[in-house]
């Protein structure tokens, strides 16, 4: 998939301290619970070496077993509790920002769109994943 020159931004406000949001966003034991764009998909496996030059791989599969793929990349910058930047396997860049104080954190992801799927479809998929992270975090995990 080729990147476009049009970045897409999705965001949510999570009612939890930044330390908790960071842990849930980066710990594979949590990622497997929230990283899906719809209920008919899941992430059965996640690996994460969270450091500059480190890699991550999330296995995403349809629950009916009909298809699946690995989503992964290489970290270019990691600033604990503030930001994560990485390059996806297809060369697109992503920046994630954690902002706020106390129990209200604004989580923002900006990513380079690809040319296969519409910008609206990409935005809605990435937003759904962030919404799942918010729900998972706020429901006592």
N, CA and C atoms as an extended XYZ file, in Angstrom:
423
Properties=species:S:1:pos:R:3:atomname:S:1:resname:S:1:resid:I:1 pbc="F F F"
N         0.827       -1.174        0.000 N   UNK     1
C         0.000        0.000        0.000 CA  UNK     1
C         0.872        1.238        0.000 C   UNK     1
N         0.609        2.126       -0.894 N   UNK     2
C         1.364        3.366       -0.993 CA  UNK     2
C         0.777        4.421       -0.056 C   UNK     2
N         1.654        5.186        0.619 N   UNK     3
C         1.132        6.268        1.444 CA  UNK     3
C         0.678        7.432        0.572 C   UNK     3
N        -0.241        8.224        1.086 N   UNK     4
C        -0.652        9.445        0.413 CA  UNK     4
C        -0.017       10.616        1.138 C   UNK     4
N        -0.208       11.791        0.613 N   UNK     5
C         0.305       12.987        1.282 CA  UNK     5
C        -0.696       13.554        2.275 C   UNK     5
N        -1.804       12.857        2.464 N   UNK     6
C        -2.861       13.354        3.338 CA  UNK     6
C        -2.910       12.565        4.638 C   UNK     6
N        -2.354       13.115        5.714 N   UNK     7
C        -2.435       12.400        6.988 CA  UNK     7
C        -3.861       12.428        7.534 C   UNK     7
N        -4.177       11.417        8.315 N   UNK     8
C        -5.472       11.296        8.974 CA  UNK     8
C        -5.225       11.308       10.477 C   UNK     8
N        -6.058       12.035       11.199 N   UNK     9
C        -5.938       12.103       12.654 CA  UNK     9
C        -7.215       11.591       13.302 C   UNK     9
N        -7.045       10.726       14.298 N   UNK    10
C        -8.157       10.255       15.125 CA  UNK    10
C        -7.780       10.520       16.572 C   UNK    10
N        -8.785       10.698       17.417 N   UNK    11
C        -8.477       10.983       18.813 CA  UNK    11
C        -9.646       10.625       19.706 C   UNK    11
N        -9.317       10.464       20.976 N   UNK    12
C       -10.332       10.208       21.995 CA  UNK    12
C        -9.818       10.736       23.323 C   UNK    12
N       -10.728       10.979       24.230 N   UNK    13
C       -10.369       11.343       25.594 CA  UNK    13
C       -10.662       10.145       26.481 C   UNK    13
N        -9.645        9.707       27.211 N   UNK    14
C        -9.768        8.549       28.093 CA  UNK    14
C        -9.767        9.056       29.529 C   UNK    14
N       -10.752        8.655       30.283 N   UNK    15
C       -10.859        9.065       31.683 CA  UNK    15
C       -10.054        8.117       32.559 C   UNK    15
N        -8.748        8.351       32.554 N   UNK    16
C        -7.801        7.551       33.335 CA  UNK    16
C        -6.471        8.300       33.364 C   UNK    16
N        -5.620        8.016       34.335 N   UNK    17
C        -4.299        8.645       34.383 CA  UNK    17
C        -3.438        8.199       33.202 C   UNK    17
N        -2.513        9.057       32.802 N   UNK    18
C        -1.672        8.762       31.646 CA  UNK    18
C        -0.889        7.460       31.833 C   UNK    18
N        -0.466        7.156       33.051 N   UNK    19
C         0.295        5.925       33.290 CA  UNK    19
C        -0.527        4.691       32.918 C   UNK    19
N        -1.800        4.714       33.258 N   UNK    20
C        -2.677        3.588       32.939 CA  UNK    20
C        -2.940        3.507       31.437 C   UNK    20
N        -3.215        4.645       30.811 N   UNK    21
C        -3.476        4.658       29.363 CA  UNK    21
C        -2.243        4.171       28.610 C   UNK    21
N        -1.073        4.621       29.008 N   UNK    22
C         0.185        4.195       28.380 CA  UNK    22
C         0.352        2.679       28.506 C   UNK    22
N         0.136        2.157       29.711 N   UNK    23
C         0.275        0.716       29.959 CA  UNK    23
C        -0.682       -0.084       29.075 C   UNK    23
N        -1.913        0.344       28.986 N   UNK    24
C        -2.903       -0.385       28.190 CA  UNK    24
C        -2.612       -0.261       26.702 C   UNK    24
N        -2.088        0.885       26.274 N   UNK    25
C        -1.756        1.081       24.861 CA  UNK    25
C        -0.544        0.250       24.441 C   UNK    25
N         0.403        0.030       25.353 N   UNK    26
C         1.678       -0.579       24.963 CA  UNK    26
C         1.890       -2.019       25.418 C   UNK    26
N         1.164       -2.489       26.415 N   UNK    27
C         1.382       -3.831       26.957 CA  UNK    27
C         0.608       -4.866       26.139 C   UNK    27
N         1.303       -5.833       25.521 N   UNK    28
C         0.624       -6.836       24.691 CA  UNK    28
C        -0.513       -7.568       25.404 C   UNK    28
N        -0.400       -7.766       26.721 N   UNK    29
C        -1.466       -8.449       27.463 CA  UNK    29
C        -2.771       -7.657       27.406 C   UNK    29
N        -2.684       -6.352       27.271 N   UNK    30
C        -3.875       -5.508       27.126 CA  UNK    30
C        -4.267       -5.336       25.659 C   UNK    30
N        -3.271       -5.157       24.791 N   UNK    31
C        -3.540       -4.905       23.365 CA  UNK    31
C        -4.464       -5.965       22.781 C   UNK    31
N        -4.287       -7.201       23.186 N   UNK    32
C        -5.111       -8.285       22.635 CA  UNK    32
C        -6.586       -8.147       22.998 C   UNK    32
N        -6.905       -7.306       23.972 N   UNK    33
C        -8.297       -7.134       24.399 CA  UNK    33
C        -9.026       -5.994       23.693 C   UNK    33
N        -8.306       -5.005       23.188 N   UNK    34
C        -8.984       -3.835       22.620 CA  UNK    34
C        -8.646       -3.551       21.159 C   UNK    34
N        -7.633       -4.181       20.596 N   UNK    35
C        -7.147       -3.819       19.264 CA  UNK    35
C        -7.947       -4.496       18.147 C   UNK    35
N        -9.162       -4.024       17.927 N   UNK    36
C        -9.962       -4.495       16.800 CA  UNK    36
C       -10.920       -3.383       16.390 C   UNK    36
N       -11.194       -3.321       15.090 N   UNK    37
C       -12.056       -2.261       14.566 CA  UNK    37
C       -13.528       -2.639       14.599 C   UNK    37
N       -13.821       -3.929       14.757 N   UNK    38
C       -15.216       -4.375       14.827 CA  UNK    38
C       -15.271       -5.668       15.635 C   UNK    38
N       -16.442       -6.004       16.159 N   UNK    39
C       -16.561       -7.195       17.017 CA  UNK    39
C       -16.241       -8.516       16.315 C   UNK    39
N       -16.287       -8.546       14.986 N   UNK    40
C       -16.006       -9.799       14.282 CA  UNK    40
C       -14.513      -10.002       14.015 C   UNK    40
N       -13.670       -9.114       14.544 N   UNK    41
C       -12.214       -9.254       14.468 CA  UNK    41
C       -11.647       -9.302       15.881 C   UNK    41
N       -10.433       -9.847       15.998 N   UNK    42
C        -9.734       -9.853       17.283 CA  UNK    42
C        -8.236       -9.879       17.033 C   UNK    42
N        -7.478       -9.690       18.104 N   UNK    43
C        -6.015       -9.725       18.063 CA  UNK    43
C        -5.568      -10.843       18.991 C   UNK    43
N        -5.375      -12.059       18.444 N   UNK    44
C        -5.024      -13.185       19.306 CA  UNK    44
C        -3.596      -13.135       19.843 C   UNK    44
N        -2.724      -12.350       19.185 N   UNK    45
C        -1.315      -12.314       19.604 CA  UNK    45
C        -0.759      -10.911       19.393 C   UNK    45
N         0.024      -10.447       20.348 N   UNK    46
C         0.695       -9.155       20.234 CA  UNK    46
C         2.084       -9.267       20.845 C   UNK    46
N         3.053       -8.688       20.164 N   UNK    47
C         4.429       -8.630       20.657 CA  UNK    47
C         4.879       -7.183       20.559 C   UNK    47
N         5.659       -6.725       21.554 N   UNK    48
C         6.041       -5.322       21.568 CA  UNK    48
C         7.385       -5.129       22.257 C   UNK    48
N         8.335       -4.562       21.528 N   UNK    49
C         9.640       -4.175       22.064 CA  UNK    49
C         9.680       -2.650       22.020 C   UNK    49
N         9.120       -2.022       23.044 N   UNK    50
C         8.866       -0.585       23.065 CA  UNK    50
C        10.132        0.200       23.395 C   UNK    50
N        10.885        0.506       22.352 N   UNK    51
C        12.099        1.329       22.460 CA  UNK    51
C        12.437        1.804       21.061 C   UNK    51
N        13.191        2.880       20.973 N   UNK    52
C        13.615        3.364       19.666 CA  UNK    52
C        14.375        2.249       18.947 C   UNK    52
N        13.963        1.919       17.742 N   UNK    53
C        14.545        0.816       16.985 CA  UNK    53
C        13.882       -0.521       17.263 C   UNK    53
N        13.044       -0.589       18.296 N   UNK    54
C        12.313       -1.811       18.625 CA  UNK    54
C        11.161       -2.030       17.651 C   UNK    54
N        10.623       -3.232       17.676 N   UNK    55
C         9.544       -3.578       16.753 CA  UNK    55
C         8.298       -4.040       17.510 C   UNK    55
N         7.176       -4.030       16.792 N   UNK    56
C         5.948       -4.600       17.328 CA  UNK    56
C         5.252       -5.363       16.214 C   UNK    56
N         4.505       -6.388       16.598 N   UNK    57
C         3.673       -7.155       15.670 CA  UNK    57
C         2.384       -7.521       16.379 C   UNK    57
N         1.266       -7.182       15.749 N   UNK    58
C        -0.056       -7.557       16.247 CA  UNK    58
C        -0.692       -8.450       15.196 C   UNK    58
N        -1.086       -9.642       15.573 N   UNK    59
C        -1.787      -10.555       14.673 CA  UNK    59
C        -3.275      -10.243       14.751 C   UNK    59
N        -3.847       -9.824       13.649 N   UNK    60
C        -5.265       -9.475       13.597 CA  UNK    60
C        -5.975      -10.499       12.722 C   UNK    60
N        -7.084      -11.060       13.240 N   UNK    61
C        -7.797      -12.119       12.523 CA  UNK    61
C        -9.302      -11.935       12.635 C   UNK    61
N        -9.995      -12.373       11.584 N   UNK    62
C       -11.451      -12.464       11.651 CA  UNK    62
C       -11.790      -13.577       12.636 C   UNK    62
N       -12.792      -13.371       13.450 N   UNK    63
C       -13.159      -14.378       14.453 CA  UNK    63
C       -13.609      -15.690       13.820 C   UNK    63
N       -14.124      -15.634       12.589 N   UNK    64
C       -14.558      -16.864       11.921 CA  UNK    64
C       -13.407      -17.589       11.227 C   UNK    64
N       -12.184      -17.054       11.342 N   UNK    65
C       -11.009      -17.695       10.772 CA  UNK    65
C       -10.848      -17.514        9.275 C   UNK    65
N       -11.672      -16.693        8.653 N   UNK    66
C       -11.644      -16.549        7.197 CA  UNK    66
C       -10.453      -15.751        6.686 C   UNK    66
N        -9.871      -14.893        7.515 N   UNK    67
C        -8.712      -14.115        7.089 CA  UNK    67
C        -7.987      -13.555        8.287 C   UNK    67
N        -6.759      -13.112        8.034 N   UNK    68
C        -5.963      -12.511        9.079 CA  UNK    68
C        -4.720      -11.883        8.490 C   UNK    68
N        -4.064      -11.041        9.262 N   UNK    69
C        -2.833      -10.405        8.800 CA  UNK    69
C        -2.037       -9.939       10.013 C   UNK    69
N        -0.747       -9.729        9.795 N   UNK    70
C         0.124       -9.172       10.821 CA  UNK    70
C         0.261       -7.679       10.578 C   UNK    70
N         0.050       -6.891       11.615 N   UNK    71
C         0.234       -5.445       11.578 CA  UNK    71
C         1.441       -5.162       12.445 C   UNK    71
N         2.457       -4.547       11.867 N   UNK    72
C         3.663       -4.320       12.642 CA  UNK    72
C         4.451       -3.140       12.143 C   UNK    72
N         5.505       -2.824       12.883 N   UNK    73
C         6.344       -1.712       12.504 CA  UNK    73
C         7.559       -1.592       13.395 C   UNK    73
N         8.283       -0.476       13.182 N   UNK    74
C         9.517       -0.181       13.907 CA  UNK    74
C         9.369        1.190       14.562 C   UNK    74
N         9.709        1.264       15.840 N   UNK    75
C         9.618        2.522       16.572 CA  UNK    75
C        10.776        3.447       16.207 C   UNK    75
N        10.451        4.702       15.906 N   UNK    76
C        11.480        5.703       15.637 CA  UNK    76
C        11.686        6.627       16.836 C   UNK    76
N        10.675        6.724       17.705 N   UNK    77
C        10.777        7.572       18.891 CA  UNK    77
C         9.790        7.081       19.947 C   UNK    77
N        10.257        7.006       21.185 N   UNK    78
C         9.396        6.645       22.312 CA  UNK    78
C         9.732        7.587       23.472 C   UNK    78
N         8.773        8.413       23.853 N   UNK    79
C         8.916        9.296       25.008 CA  UNK    79
C         7.842        8.863       26.004 C   UNK    79
N         8.232        8.113       27.049 N   UNK    80
C         7.243        7.544       27.968 CA  UNK    80
C         6.203        8.556       28.453 C   UNK    80
N         4.947        8.121       28.375 N   UNK    81
C         3.780        8.882       28.823 CA  UNK    81
C         3.527       10.143       28.007 C   UNK    81
N         4.238       10.305       26.867 N   UNK    82
C         4.051       11.492       26.028 CA  UNK    82
C         3.792       11.162       24.566 C   UNK    82
N         4.667       10.359       23.952 N   UNK    83
C         4.498       10.120       22.518 CA  UNK    83
C         5.202        8.847       22.065 C   UNK    83
N         4.679        8.320       20.959 N   UNK    84
C         5.259        7.161       20.290 CA  UNK    84
C         5.176        7.440       18.792 C   UNK    84
N         6.288        7.285       18.091 N   UNK    85
C         6.299        7.416       16.637 CA  UNK    85
C         6.855        6.125       16.058 C   UNK    85
N         6.251        5.676       14.962 N   UNK    86
C         6.709        4.443       14.340 CA  UNK    86
C         6.409        4.445       12.853 C   UNK    86
N         7.079        3.532       12.164 N   UNK    87
C         6.844        3.315       10.744 CA  UNK    87
C         6.255        1.925       10.584 C   UNK    87
N         5.098        1.861        9.916 N   UNK    88
C         4.424        0.588        9.659 CA  UNK    88
C         5.213       -0.162        8.590 C   UNK    88
N         5.012       -1.461        8.506 N   UNK    89
C         5.708       -2.305        7.543 CA  UNK    89
C         5.611       -1.839        6.101 C   UNK    89
N         4.538       -1.141        5.730 N   UNK    90
C         4.396       -0.664        4.349 CA  UNK    90
C         5.015        0.717        4.137 C   UNK    90
N         5.711        1.247        5.154 N   UNK    91
C         6.423        2.512        5.011 CA  UNK    91
C         5.682        3.741        5.512 C   UNK    91
N         4.424        3.596        5.880 N   UNK    92
C         3.669        4.747        6.385 CA  UNK    92
C         4.093        5.067        7.813 C   UNK    92
N         4.037        6.349        8.140 N   UNK    93
C         4.431        6.798        9.473 CA  UNK    93
C         3.210        7.103       10.332 C   UNK    93
N         3.376        6.853       11.629 N   UNK    94
C         2.310        7.071       12.608 CA  UNK    94
C         2.906        7.799       13.810 C   UNK    94
N         2.163        8.769       14.343 N   UNK    95
C         2.553        9.461       15.574 CA  UNK    95
C         1.388        9.386       16.551 C   UNK    95
N         1.693        9.011       17.787 N   UNK    96
C         0.685        8.881       18.839 CA  UNK    96
C         1.082        9.825       19.973 C   UNK    96
N         0.124       10.634       20.431 N   UNK    97
C         0.398       11.594       21.497 CA  UNK    97
C        -0.558       11.381       22.667 C   UNK    97
N         0.002       11.442       23.873 N   UNK    98
C        -0.733       11.323       25.129 CA  UNK    98
C        -0.648       12.691       25.805 C   UNK    98
N        -1.765       13.387       25.963 N   UNK    99
C        -1.736       14.733       26.537 CA  UNK    99
C        -2.828       14.874       27.584 C   UNK    99
N        -2.517       15.621       28.624 N   UNK   100
C        -3.515       15.881       29.651 CA  UNK   100
C        -2.936       15.676       31.028 C   UNK   100
N        -3.773       15.936       32.009 N   UNK   101
C        -3.361       15.807       33.399 CA  UNK   101
C        -4.438       15.091       34.186 C   UNK   101
N        -4.043       14.562       35.317 N   UNK   102
C        -5.013       13.916       36.189 CA  UNK   102
C        -5.646       12.706       35.537 C   UNK   102
N        -6.957       12.656       35.577 N   UNK   103
C        -7.677       11.488       35.067 CA  UNK   103
C        -8.358       11.734       33.728 C   UNK   103
N        -7.797       12.610       32.923 N   UNK   104
C        -8.358       12.870       31.597 CA  UNK   104
C        -7.216       13.029       30.601 C   UNK   104
N        -7.056       12.027       29.746 N   UNK   105
C        -5.950       12.008       28.792 CA  UNK   105
C        -6.503       12.062       27.377 C   UNK   105
N        -5.972       12.981       26.582 N   UNK   106
C        -6.325       13.074       25.170 CA  UNK   106
C        -5.318       12.223       24.411 C   UNK   106
N        -5.816       11.184       23.752 N   UNK   107
C        -4.981       10.276       22.966 CA  UNK   107
C        -5.228       10.592       21.497 C   UNK   107
N        -4.175       10.991       20.788 N   UNK   108
C        -4.281       11.403       19.388 CA  UNK   108
C        -3.335       10.567       18.540 C   UNK   108
N        -3.847       10.019       17.442 N   UNK   109
C        -3.030        9.277       16.481 CA  UNK   109
C        -3.141        9.954       15.124 C   UNK   109
N        -1.997       10.238       14.524 N   UNK   110
C        -1.962       10.763       13.164 CA  UNK   110
C        -1.182        9.771       12.323 C   UNK   110
N        -1.781        9.355       11.208 N   UNK   111
C        -1.127        8.364       10.357 CA  UNK   111
C        -1.251        8.761        8.898 C   UNK   111
N        -0.270        8.318        8.121 N   UNK   112
C        -0.314        8.546        6.683 CA  UNK   112
C        -1.319        7.574        6.080 C   UNK   112
N        -2.246        8.116        5.321 N   UNK   113
C        -3.252        7.278        4.669 CA  UNK   113
C        -2.593        6.459        3.566 C   UNK   113
N        -3.243        5.354        3.210 N   UNK   114
C        -2.793        4.561        2.070 CA  UNK   114
C        -3.793        4.744        0.940 C   UNK   114
N        -3.475        4.228       -0.232 N   UNK   115
C        -4.280        4.511       -1.419 CA  UNK   115
C        -5.292        3.436       -1.774 C   UNK   115
N        -5.310        2.315       -1.074 N   UNK   116
C        -6.222        1.226       -1.412 CA  UNK   116
C        -7.630        1.504       -0.888 C   UNK   116
N        -7.739        1.955        0.346 N   UNK   117
C        -9.032        2.192        0.988 CA  UNK   117
C        -9.294        3.690        1.102 C   UNK   117
N       -10.555        4.065        1.139 N   UNK   118
C       -10.914        5.480        1.245 CA  UNK   118
C       -10.433        6.050        2.580 C   UNK   118
N       -10.212        7.360        2.593 N   UNK   119
C        -9.811        8.031        3.830 CA  UNK   119
C       -10.871        7.840        4.908 C   UNK   119
N       -12.147        7.887        4.527 N   UNK   120
C       -13.222        7.702        5.510 CA  UNK   120
C       -13.180        6.315        6.140 C   UNK   120
N       -12.937        5.291        5.331 N   UNK   121
C       -12.856        3.925        5.855 CA  UNK   121
C       -11.663        3.783        6.798 C   UNK   121
N       -10.515        4.335        6.400 N   UNK   122
C        -9.334        4.272        7.259 CA  UNK   122
C        -9.579        5.012        8.572 C   UNK   122
N       -10.138        6.203        8.485 N   UNK   123
C       -10.424        6.991        9.683 CA  UNK   123
C       -11.376        6.242       10.614 C   UNK   123
N       -12.438        5.677       10.061 N   UNK   124
C       -13.417        4.994       10.917 CA  UNK   124
C       -12.821        3.745       11.563 C   UNK   124
N       -11.968        3.018       10.856 N   UNK   125
C       -11.331        1.836       11.435 CA  UNK   125
C       -10.388        2.185       12.572 C   UNK   125
N        -9.521        3.166       12.348 N   UNK   126
C        -8.584        3.573       13.398 CA  UNK   126
C        -9.327        4.190       14.581 C   UNK   126
N       -10.401        4.948       14.300 N   UNK   127
C       -11.188        5.542       15.386 CA  UNK   127
C       -11.872        4.462       16.211 C   UNK   127
N       -12.399        3.444       15.556 N   UNK   128
C       -13.061        2.347       16.275 CA  UNK   128
C       -12.088        1.654       17.226 C   UNK   128
N       -10.851        1.479       16.791 N   UNK   129
C        -9.847        0.852       17.650 CA  UNK   129
C        -9.572        1.732       18.874 C   UNK   129
N        -9.425        3.047       18.658 N   UNK   130
C        -9.228        3.949       19.802 CA  UNK   130
C       -10.433        3.941       20.735 C   UNK   130
N       -11.630        3.890       20.169 N   UNK   131
C       -12.838        3.829       20.996 CA  UNK   131
C       -12.854        2.558       21.844 C   UNK   131
N       -12.376        1.449       21.284 N   UNK   132
C       -12.282        0.201       22.052 CA  UNK   132
C       -11.275        0.333       23.187 C   UNK   132
N       -10.136        0.982       22.918 N   UNK   133
C        -9.143        1.211       23.970 CA  UNK   133
C        -9.770        2.025       25.100 C   UNK   133
N       -10.489        3.083       24.758 N   UNK   134
C       -11.160        3.925       25.757 CA  UNK   134
C       -12.113        3.090       26.615 C   UNK   134
N       -12.971        2.314       25.967 N   UNK   135
C       -13.950        1.500       26.698 CA  UNK   135
C       -13.256        0.479       27.591 C   UNK   135
N       -12.242       -0.193       27.055 N   UNK   136
C       -11.502       -1.199       27.825 CA  UNK   136
C       -10.854       -0.553       29.055 C   UNK   136
N       -10.229        0.600       28.865 N   UNK   137
C        -9.539        1.285       29.958 CA  UNK   137
C       -10.516        1.756       31.028 C   UNK   137
N       -11.606        2.344       30.604 N   UNK   138
C       -12.554        2.932       31.553 CA  UNK   138
C       -13.428        1.896       32.257 C   UNK   138
N       -13.432        0.669       31.755 N   UNK   139
C       -14.233       -0.384       32.383 CA  UNK   139
C       -13.433       -1.215       33.376 C   UNK   139
N       -12.425       -0.598       33.982 N   UNK   140
C       -11.738       -1.222       35.105 CA  UNK   140
C       -10.574       -2.121       34.766 C   UNK   140
N       -10.049       -2.046       33.582 N   UNK   141
C        -8.898       -2.881       33.215 CA  UNK   141
C        -7.592       -2.174       33.477 C   UNK   141
